[in-house]
Amino acid sequence: MMKFSKTLLVVLGVVASLAFVGLMLYVVIQVNQLHAVAIANRSAGFANPRNWMLIAAGLGFLGGLLLGMGLALPDKTFKARDAELRRAEDQLAAREASAETPQPQTDQHTADPRTDQDPR
């Protein structure tokens, strides 16, 4: 379920980001046309692109938010990761129990504080 949610958020984030880029290109063209009309000092029937700019900014924010959330989510739920960790710990414990535990080796050139230090 978590992987599906992550994939869905990433896909929605990419779609919203692509819509943002397309809408911003459209708004840039509209603003350039309005600017050309204003410079020519003539009246034409151009709509104000302010609403489209706000929609595009909202899409950009939403796309970035969804994409970031989708990339930040883990692939597995906490329960699945915990169960996997428990299985790995059980396998390690079984492996350690089946193997003989060797005695710890000490270096011969260092003094062992647990024994008598008198070399006689």
N, C-alpha and C positions, 0 to 999 in steps of 0.2 A: 504494500500500500504506500509506503514511504517513497519507494522508487518511482511509483506512478505519480505521486504528488510532485516530486522533484522534477520529473520529466515534463509534467504539465506546466509547472511554473516557468521552466526554462523556455518551453515552446511559446507560451503566452508572452513572456518577456521579449523574445526575439520578434514575434509578430508585432507587438506594440512598438518596439524600437524601429522596425522597418516602416510601420505606419507613420511614426514620428518623423523619420527622415523624409519620406515622401511628402508628408504634409508641410514640412518646413520648406522643401523645395517649391511647393505650390505657393506658399506664403511669400517667399522671396520674389517670385515672379509677380505676384499681385502688388507687393510693395514697390517693386521697380516700375510697374505700370502706373501706379498712383503718383510716384515721384515724377515720371515723365509727363503725366497730365498736369501736375502742379507747376512744373517748369514751363510747359507750353502755355500756361495761363488760359486754358480753355476748359469748358465744362463737358464732362463725359459721364456716362452711367456706370462708374466703377463702384463696387461695394467696398465698404471699409473692412480690411482684413484683420481687424483687431480680434474678433471672435475666433477666427481660424488660428491666430497666433496663440491665443489662450488654450484652445483645444490641443494644438500641437505641443505646447509646453507641458500640459497635463499628460499627454500621451508619452512624452519623453520621460517625465518623472515616473509614471506608472510602469513603463517598459523597463527602466533601470531598476526600479524597486523589485518587480517580479523576477527579473533576470538575476539580480543579486540574491534574492531569497532562494531561488531555485538552485543556484550554484552553491549556496552556503548550507543547504540542507544535507544531512547525511543520507547515504543510500539505504541504510537499514534503520529500523526503529531501535530504541534503547533495549527493548526486550530481546530482539533478535541478536544484537551485538552481545548482550549479557549472556544469552544462551550459548552463543559461539565461544565466548571466553570461558564459560564453565566447562564446556566439552573439552576445550584445549587443556584446561587445568586438570581435568580428570584423566585425560590421556597421558599427560606428563607425570601425574602422580602414579599411575599404573606402570609406566615405564620405569620410574625410579624405584618402585616397590619390587619389580621383577629383577632388577639388576642388583648385584652385590654392592654394598657400600664399602669402598676401599677405605683403609685407615688413612688419616691425614698424614702426609709426609712432611717432615721438618728438615730444614737444612742442617747439615752436620757441622758447619762452621759457626753457627750461632748458638748461643746459650739458651737452653730451655728453662724458663723460670719455674716450671713445675717440678724439676728434678734438683737433686743436690748439686751444688756448683763445685764441690771439691774434686779435683781431677785425680787424687791418689787412688 
